[in-house]
Amino acid sequence: MTQLYEAVVLITDASGGFGQELTRQLLEAGSQLILTDTDEAILRERVEAIQTRVKTGNVLAILSVDLSTREGCETLYDQVRTLNINIDILINNAGIAFYGRTDEVPNEKWERLMQVNLLAPMRLSALFATDMITRQKGHIVNISSVAGWSGTAGLAHYAASKFGLRGFSEGLFNELKDYNVKVTVVYPFFSRTPIVQSERYGILAKNNLDFPQHLATDPAKVMSETIQGIVHKKLHVFPDAMAKRIHLLKRYSSNYLTELVMYLQGDSKVVDTTNKHLIIGAGFVGLGMAQALKAANIAYDQVDASDDIGGNWYHGVYETAHIISSRKVTQFTHFPMPDNYPDFPSAQNMRDYLNAFANHFNLRESIELNRTISYVRPVENNLWEVTFSDGQQKIYKGVLICNGHHWCKRFPEFKGEFNGEIIHSKDYKHPDQLRGKRVLVIGGGNSACDLAAEAARVGSKCVLSMRESVWFIPKSFAGFPVVDLIKWWMPQWFQRLITYGIIRLTFGTHDNYGLAKPNYRVFDKHPTLNNEVPYYIKHGRIKPKPAVHRLDGCFVEFIDGSREAFDLIVCATGYNIVYPFLPPELQRVELAVVKCYGGSFLEDYKGLYYIGWGQARGGVGSLISAISPFFIRCLKLQDEINVPLGLVFKEMGEQLPKTHLSDPQQIFRQLKLTNFFFNQIVKRAYQVNTQYSNFSNSPLPRSSKALSTPFLP
């Protein structure tokens, strides 16, 4: 970070609006100032007024100089040299402007403008850079303008000088970075300073109205943001909201001029989203995170590709589905389910509950449905460009990915051909799809067992094919949901011991069902909670079989050599975790694991958060209720530091996850400790931020994918 306390700062045009604010705020920071202007008397008068209010810092010298000539710039350099003081920070703040059509502005006017606005900063930078290179220390700051990004009628000369200053600053940055000399270029919008009352010429001056004062920015706030940009050694600083909007519209909108005019005219269709986060998905996790952000007064938008909220409970589950965890652990702890709900609510119960949750917390007003996303990529200034399927693009501060993991169907690879129908469990909606049919269900998870039990009831035959045997854990024991028997203080080995005891007392042993004993411990894989499959095996309505070897017409051959005829194959073989709207550089999925720190954070990009990708042994509501306060604290901390939080967690010794499975009780215990010691995380975060003070997200290019492949869960 660039230190301001006792730093020697040279400011040109120190008596102007920005110059006075720089003087005041840098004195408050304890800096040692050398101030210049063309009128020494006026400058002294204004500095004395400031020093009656500010008693810190020091003004080392006040110099009178005309920077519109090469000789004037050299004179200033010589005057500073005679003081025998090294300049730590050079702020090229001098600037002039006028308004008029190019051919109607007097030559001597625009030539002087180019001298002051562009050539003076170039000359002074060249002179003082030599000393800074020798000392391997220094910082050059050029006050450009948002006109350095967008040229408008009547300001052609002014824009040319500011475009030039931007280009010069970027080149200077690359030349000096190896010598530990920093460069910052600042792009303020038109502020309440004398420059907005500049001279006007010709027909444009006659037709042009006065600059609308409600759009003018506060120079105190603009220079405060500028100083923060200097401290954090940023190359580009957009110190006010208008500058950010115009820059982003210019760079990322194909309809820049139209949108800018609409915005300036107050058209509500043009919305600034750079201070907002975007939540992708309005399912269980997305709604939980939205409520947490809203409660914390963090601005956000939320989109979902479906025509209603609820995620998988709305568009993905079958009519007869019930949760496998209990009502108690599935509900949000701060919004209990109705007392008349059963211990294992139905799919309709869950849809009603999520709608009630959204209504209670007024979440719908921020949700845009039927909204699909094509591409998400990092752009400059640590912002994120989101491209929607209709081609619209918006820029967000951050993106919370809550798109779920029950939508990208995973199918097994079969040998041979099957004459019947093959569907994925996600395509199953109603028992009529199974009625009277010979059904083969492939899989050993919860969906597979639910569908096998349904086929046992309504089908003519049901075979359950499992590559390996699973532990069948009953959903309830002694009248209580099994998951409710597990308490937060129980370590996993004790949970496992209890579960083995319950299995032995209810299920018995696998050989009693003609099944092999599982070759893994309970909880080493996502648990299967089901009472019905063992029941129907004993009634002869479900026949267990090993893995499929090949398909042959209407027959399926299994690896044990047996063959059975079927009408329907249901593949309950799970889902892939995919993020099709992310560029390859941000595809961090390995098998079923998203390689991020703290469950959500990357080490090399800030502002992108992967949420809800893991599978915990328990209901999602209680987990989101516990995790979201910690996530909100992290989000606020991320606003305070420049480096990604993932890098902070990495530097603190956290390892990347190796499994997508997790123990909810362990998560609850870890969160208690983490929240208790959060101040230590904050302290370490600031240390890491200082260590990597030049961090910035690496922008990634647009992709043709952004125009052709929308995200459709």
N, C-alpha and C positions, 0 to 999 in steps of 0.2 A: 504494500500500500504506500502511496505517496504521503509523506508526513507533512503536515501544515504548520505544526508548532515550531516556531523559530526558523521556518524555511524563508529564504529570501525570495520574494516574488516581485517581478517587474510587470506592471500593468500599464498598457497604453490606453489613451483616451479615458483616463480615470475620473473625469468630471461628468461623463455622460451617465445615462440611467443605469446601464449595466455596470459601468465603471464604479459608480458610487456604491452599488450593492456588493460588488467584489471587494471593494475597500473595507466596507463595514464588516462583512462576514469573515473575511480573512483576518482582520484585526481581532475579531472575537475568537478566532481559532489560534491566536497567538503568533501570527506570521509577522515577518519583517518586510515592509513594503517600500518599493521605489515606484513612484507614481509620475506619469507624464501626461501632458496635454499641450495644446497650442497656447492656451491662455493660463499662465501661471497664477495670476491673481484669483481668477474664478476657482481654479483647482484648490488653492490654499484655503479659500473661504469655505468650500464644501468639505474639505478634509477636517478643518477645525470644528465644523458643526458635528461631524461624525464622532470626533474624538471627545466631544463633551459628553457623549452618551456611552462610548466604548472606551474602557480604560485598559484593555489588554492589547498586546501586540505593540508594534512600533512603526512609525513612518520614518525611514532612513533618509529619504530625499524626495524632493518635488522638482521635476525637471520640465522646462518648457522647450518643445521641439515640434517642428513641422515634418510629419512623416510622409508627405506627398512627393518627396524627392529622395533620390539615392543619397544625396549629401546629408539630408536630415536624419536618415536612418544611421548613417555612419557617425554623425555627431552624437546621437543618443548612445551608441555603443561606446564611443570614446569617453563620454561623460560618466558612464557606469564604470568603465575601466579605471578612471581617476579616483573613484571611491574605494578602489581596492577591495571590492566585495564580489564574491562569486554568486551568480544568479542560479537559484535552484529551480525556479519555475518562471517561465516567460509566458505571459498571457497577451496575445495579440488581439486586443479588443477594439482597436480603432476601426471605425467604419462610417461611411456616409451613403446616402441614397437620394434618389429623386424619382419622379414619376413622369413618363411621357413616351410617345412613340419614338422609335429609334432615330428616324430621320429629322425629328423636330427637336431633339436635345442638342444643345451646343456642344461642339467637339471638345472644347476645353473642359466642359463639365464632366463628360463621361471619361475623358482621359485622366482627369484628377481622381475620379472614383476608382478607376482601375489601379492607380498608383497607391491610394490609401487602403483599399479593401483587399488587394491581391499582392501587389509588388512589395508593399511595406512588410507584411508578414513573411514573405519569402526572403527579403533582404535581412530582416532581423533574425529569422530562424537560422539563416546561413552564418551570420556573424556569431551568434551566441552558441550555436551547435558545436562550433569548433572547441570552445572552452568546455562544454559539457562532455564531449567525446574524450577530451584529455583527462577529465576528472572521473569518467565512467559513471556519471550521475547527472540527472537533469530531467526536466519535463517541459515540453513545449505545448501550449494550448492555443488553438486558433478558433476564434469565435466566428463561425460561418453563419448560416441561416437555413431555414427550411427552403428558402429560395435556391439553395445549393442542390436541391433535389427536384424542384418543380419551378420551371420558368413560366411566368404569366405575362400577359400583355401589359405594357407600360413599365415593366421591370426587367427588360431584356439585358441592359447593361449591368444592373445590380445582380441579376441571376448569373450572368457570365462570370462576374468576379467571385461569386460564392461557389459556383460549380468548380471554378478553377482552384479555389482555396481547398475544397474537398479533395480534389485530385492531388493537389500538392501535399496535403496532409497525409493521405494514404501512402504516397510514395515516400515521404519523409519517414513515416513510421517504419516502413520496410528497410530503409537505409540505416536507421539509428537503433533498431531493436537489439542488435548484437553488441551495442556499446552501453547498454543499460540506460539509454535515454528514451523516455516515453513521449508519445505524441497523443494528444486528444484533440478532436475537432467537434465543435458544438453547433447544433442546428436549432436555435430557438425560432418559434413563430413570432410574428410581429407583437411587440410588447408595448406597454405604456411608457415609452421613452420618446425623446424628441425626434427620433428617426422617422416616426410615423407622420410627422408634420413636415416632411421634407418638401423641397421645391417641386413644382409641377410645370409641365411644358406641353403646348400644343393641344390638339383636339381631344386627346384622351383625358387631359386634365380638365377640360370643360365638361366632358360628359360623365366623368367619374365622381361618384358621391364620396363623402368623407368615409374614412375607414371605420367600420362598425366597432364601437368601443367595447361592446359586450364580448367580442371575440378576442380583444387584446389581452395578453397574458400579464401576470404580475411579475415585474422584474426581480423582486425579492425571492419568489418561489423558483423562478427560472435559474437564477444564479445559485440558489441552494442546491438544486439538482445538478447544476454544472460542477459545483465544487465536489459533490459526492462522486460524480463521474471522474473527476481528477484524482480524488483519493483512491478510487478503485482501479485507476489506470485504464479506463475504457478508451478505446480508439474513437468510437462514435457515441455521442451523447445527444439524445433527443429529450430536452429538459422540460417539456410541457406536453399536455395531452394533444393539443392541436398538431404539434410537430410530429408526434408519433402517428397520429391518424393519417396525415398527409403523406408521410414517408411510406407507411404500409399500403395505403391506397395506390401510391405511385408504383411501388415495387411489385405488388401482388394482385392488383385488380386490373382486369382487361378493360374495365369501364371506368378508368380512373377519373377522367374529367367530369363525366356525368355524375358519378357518385360524390365527388368533391363538391360540385355545385349544389347537389341535393342536400348534402350535409350542411353546408354553410347557410342554406336557405331554411334549415330547420326541418327537413323532411325526415320523419320518424322511421322511414324504411332503411336508412343508413345508420347502423348501430356500431358503436365502438365496442369491440369485444376483447381488446388487448389487456383489460384488467380482469378478465373473467377466466375461469376454468371451464372446460367442457367435459361433461360426464357422458360417456358412450354406454348406453344401455339403461333401461328402466325396469329391470327385474328386481329380485330380492336385494342383491348387493347394490345395484345402482340406486335404488330408492333409499336404502339405508345410508349410503354416502351422501346423497342429495340432502337428506334431512340433517345430517351432521354439518355439512357446509352451510346450510341455511341457518342453523342454530348458531353457528360461529360468525354469521354475517360475512361470509366469503362469497363473493359474486360468482355465479355459475350459470351455464346453460346445460340442458340435458336433451339428448336425442335418443330415439329408438326406432328401429326399422319396422317394427310391428305397428298395427293400428290400435293397440291398447297396451297398457302397462302390464307388468307381471312376469315378463320374460318366459322362462320355461314353463311356469305354472299356467301361463296363458296359451302359448302356442305349441308346447312340446310334450305334455304328458297325456296319458290315456284317461278316459272318462272315469275308470274305476280306481285310479291311483290314490294312495294315501301316503302320508309321509312315513318314513321309517324311524326317524327320531321322534321324540315326544313333542307335544304342544309346548311344554315348559321350556325346552332348550331351543326350540325352533322360533318362538316368538321373540320380537325385540323386547328387551327387558324393560324398556320405558314405555312400551305400548303392548300390554298383555292381550292375548286372544280372548274372545268372549268366554264366559264361564260355561256356556252350554256347548262349547266345542268338545268333541271327544279327545281322548289322549292322543289319538293318531288322526288328525284332521284329514278330510278328503281334498281332492284337487279343487272342488268348488269352494270348500271352506277357505283354502289358501288364496284363491283368487279374490274372494270377498274380503279377506283380511288385508291383503296388499292394497286393494282399492280403498279400504277404510283408512289404512295407514297414510296413503297419499292424500286423501281428503282431509284427514285430521291435521296434518302438518302443512296443508296448502302447497303441495309439491307440484300439482298439475300445471300451475301457471308458468313454470319454467321448463316444462317438458314439451318437446316437439315430436309428434309421432309421424309414422310413415316417412322417416328421414334417414336415408342411407348414406353411408360414408364411403368414399372411394379411396382416399389417401390422406395420411397424416405425416407431416415431415417437419423437421426443425428448420427454422429460418433465422435470420440475424436477430441480435439482441435477445437471445435465449427465448424467443417466442416460437409458436407452433402454428403452422398453416394447415387448415383442415379443408379438404376438398370434398364437396358433397356430390352425389350422383347426378344432380341437375347442373353441375358445373360451377355452382356458387362456391366461393372460397371465403373463409373467415380466419382471422388471426386470433389465437388465444394465448393466454399466459401459460396455461398448462392443460394437460389432457389426462383424465382419469378413465382408464379402460376397464369397464365393468360389463363387457359383452358376453360373459358367461362361457361355459365350456360344455354345454349340452346341445350343440347345434351342428357341429361338423362331424358327420357320421363316419365311423370307422368300420369298414367291412373286412372280413377275412378273405384271403386269396384261396379260391377253390380250384381244384383240378377237375376237369370234365365239365359237362353241361347238365343243367337241371330243367326239366320240362314244366315244372310247376312255378309258383310265385316265390320270389325272394324279396323280403322287406327288411328294413332296419327297425329296431324296437321303437325308434322315434316316429316311424310311420304308423305304428299301431295306436288306434284311438278308441276302438269299441269292440266288445266281445263278439259282435256279429262277424268280424273279420276272421274269427277262429271257429265259429259255430259249424259243427258237423265235419270239420276238416281233420286230416291227419297232419299234425303239426310237429315240426322239429324246431326246438328253441336251442340256439347256440349261445353259451355263456354261463357264467356262474355267479354273476353279480345280482344286485337287488332287482333290476328290471327283468333280467332273465328269469328269476324265480317267480316274480309276480306274474309274468306272462305264461310261464309253464303251469302255474296253479290255475290261471284262467282257462288255459287250453284243456286242463284236466277236467274242469267243470263243464265246458260247453263243446269241446272238440270230440271227435271220434277216437282220437289217439294222441298221446303227447309223449315225446321223447326229449329229454334234456341232455344235451351234449356238452360236456365240460372237459377242457384240456387237462385240468387237474382238479382234484377234489377241493372243496371249500369248507370252512367252518360255518355251520348253520347256527347262528345265535338267535334265540327267540326274541321277539319284540317286547315281550313282557314276562315277568317272573313274579309269582306270588301276588298277582294283581297290580303290579307296578311296572311301568315301562323300564326296560333294562337300563336305558341310557340315564334315567333319573337316579339310578342307584350309584352311579359314579360321581364322586365329589371332587372339588377342586384340589384338595390336599393330597389326593391319592397319586402316588407315582405310577408309571406305566406298568411296572412289574406286578404291582398289587392289583391294578385293574385287570391285568391279564390273568392273574390267579383267580380272582372272583369270577371272571368270564368262563374259564375252564370248568369251574365248579358248577356254574349254571348250565353249561352245555351238557355236562355229565348227568346232571339231575333231570334234564328235560329231553334232550336229544339222545343221550346214551353214547354209543360208539358207532363209528362209521361202518364197521363190518356188519352191524345189525341191519344195514340198509343196502348191503352189497356195494358199498363205496370204499375206496381206498382212503386211508388217513391222509389228511393234507400234509404236504412236505414243507410247510412253513408255520411259523408261530402265529397265534392270534394277534391281529393288529399289524403284522408285517405287510399285509395288503388291506385294501379297503374292505371293511367287514360286510358280510351278508347277513342281514337280519330278516329271517323268514321262518315262520312256523308251519307254513302250508306245504312246502315241498316234501319234507319228511313224512308228513301226514298222507299225502297223495301217493308217495312211493309205497307206503305200507298198504294202501288201498289198491295198488296196481294201476292207478290212473296216470302215474308218471313213471316212465322207464328211464333210468340213468344210463348214459352211454359215454364212452370216451370221445376223443377228438375225431372230427370228420377226416377221412382219408381222401375220398373223391366222390364226385357226383356222376350219376349214370342214368339219364332219363328221369324217370320218376323215383328212382332209387338213390339212396345215400349209403355209401359204404364207410364204415368206421374203422379206426386203426386196429381194432381187435379182430377185423375180418368179417364182422356181422354186417347184414344189409337190411334196410327197412325202406318201405315205400311211403312217400309223403306227398301232400298237396301244397304245403306251405312251409317255407323255412323263414324263421324269424331270427335275425342276427342281433342279439343283445350284446354286442361286442364293444360298446363304449364309444368314445368320441376323441377326436384330436383337438388339442389346444392350438388354435391358430389365430393369427392377427393379420388377415389378408390386406388390411389397409395400411400396414406399416412397410417401410422400405426394408430391403435385406439387412441393412446395417443395424436395424432395431429388432430383428427377429431373434429373440434370445431364448427360444424354446428348445430344450433338449429332451426328447421323449415327452414325458408329461410334466417336466419341470421348467419353470420360467427362472432363468438365472438372474435374479435381482436380490438386492440386499434389503433387509427389514421387511421382506415380503412384497415390496412394491417398487423399490428405488434402484435406479441404475447408477453406476459409478461414473459414467462418461457423458450422460445427458441429464440435465435438470428439466423438470416440468412434465415428464411422462411417467405415469404411474400405472403399474399392472396390478389390478385388484381382483381378488376372488378367484384366482386360478387354481388354488390348492384344494385338496379334499380333506376335510376334517371329520373326525368321528363324532358328529354331533350336529345339532341344528345351526343353521347359518345366522339366525337372528341374534342369538345370544353372543355369538362371536363378533358380528358387526357392531353390536352395542358396546362390546369391550374394546374392539380395535379402533373404532372411529374416533374416540377422543384422543388417542395417541397419534393417529394419522393427522388430525387437525393441528395438534401441537407441532408435528413435523412440517406440515404445510406452512405454518406461520414462521417456523424457523428457517425454512427454505427461502422465504421472502427476505430474510435478514442477511443471508449469506449468498455468495456468488457461486460457490462450488456445489455440485449435486450432493444431496444427502447420502446417496449410495456410496460416494467416495468417503464421506465421513465415517459411515459404518464400517467400510472396508479398512480404513486407517485405524479404527478401534479394535480390529481383530476379528470382525465377523466373517464367517465363511459363506460362500454361496450355497444354496440349498442343494441337497442330493436326492431328495424325494418330494413328491407332491402330497404325501400323506402327513397328517399332523394330529397330535393329541390335543384336544381342546383344553383339557385341564392344565397341560403344560403351557399352553398359550396364555391362559388366564394368570398363571403364576409368573410367567415372564413379563407380562404387561404390568402386573403390580410392582415388580422390581424396577422395570424400565421407567415407569411413571414416577416412582419414588426418587430415582437417580437422574431424572431428565436434565437437571441443571448441569450435571457432568457432561451429558451429551452436548448441551449448548456450549459449554466451555471448550470442549474438544472441537466442535464445529467451527468456532471462530479461529482456533489454532490452525486447522486444516485450511480454512479460507485464506488465512495469511500466507500459508505455505504455497498455495496454488492461486495466488492473487490474480493471475492473468487468465484464469479459466473462462472459456466461453463455449457454448454448444457449437459443434461444427455443422453449419448448414448443409443440407442434402438437396440434390437437384430434384426438380419435378420429374415424374415418371409418366409414361404413356398409360400406365396402369391407373393413374388418377382419373383418366378420362373414360376408361373402358371396363373397370372391374369394381362395381360397387360392393360394399359389405352387406350381404343379405343373409342374416342368420335364419 
